[in-house]
Amino acid sequence: MSGAKDPVDDLTSRHVLYLVFMHMIGAMCLDGGINFGLATAMYKNTKDPVSLWPLPNTLAGDAAVTIIIQTALTWILDRLAVGGDLKKGLVSPLRMPRHAKPWLHWFVGLDDLRAYESQKTAAAGGHSRKEAALFWIGFHGRRIGVMIVATFVVFWPITIGILTGLRSQGVGRDYSGRGGDFNVWPFPEIFKGVFGFAVGATTPFVSYVALIYQGETMVKVDNRDYSQVQDNEEDDLSNPAVVMEDLQQP
């Protein structure tokens, strides 16, 4: 935490390099490699034909499931990664842009945090742990859901169109009598790897949202006070009360 930097108003060249190389190119390569490995385990030695639509080995279904799982994990893990980088001082957090669009405000979620804190103040005994957990599940769940829908609309139809065209040309088809549309190794593995690589292009947006969230909610402490804060709060930014205390500061 001692290396953490103060928030800045605008993107710098360091932010651009950070987002492009670490959270776009790096994330896309990592996602592609993981998906290629998963496809190898799923399809290389399977006895069932690999097809575009029919179960059990459906590439259309695989693409849809990949979007759901990869988007959810990206939202969770990338935000944690950004938080760790900020503590190391690798890059500065950001303030909300002056003319930010409403959708960016919604993804960052400051209004939801303020509303939650207002409800907590109005409640006589405050919110219970269960209520706090439900708030955070809903907070992240809604945003993950919107990300999944947006990613699905952009990537899935194009992918199905490409696969349909390849199938019509017999690309990846096994003519040995096994049947299926894409049985020839390593077509399914290459497909899943490339698809995971492409979906990884959404990662910089999550990183950008996380940089703004951290910049608007971070608790500023010096080296002398940090040990005390660390003892009292395992994760400052997961505690709405601590977050709102900082939001209310001038």
Protein Blocks (a to p, Z undefined) as FASTA:
>chain_A
ZZpccddfbdcfklmmmmmmmmmmmmmmmmmmmmmmmmmmmmmmpcbdcdfklcfbdfkl
mmmmmmmmmmmmmmmmmmmmmmmmmmnomaccddddfklcfklmmmnommmmmmmmmmmm
mpmnlpafklmmmmmmmmmmmmmmmmmmmmmmmmmmmmmmmmmmmmmnopoiafehngpj
blpccklmmmmmmmmmmmmmmmmmmmmmmmmmmmmmoccddfklmmmmmmmpmblmlmmk
lmmmmmmpZZ
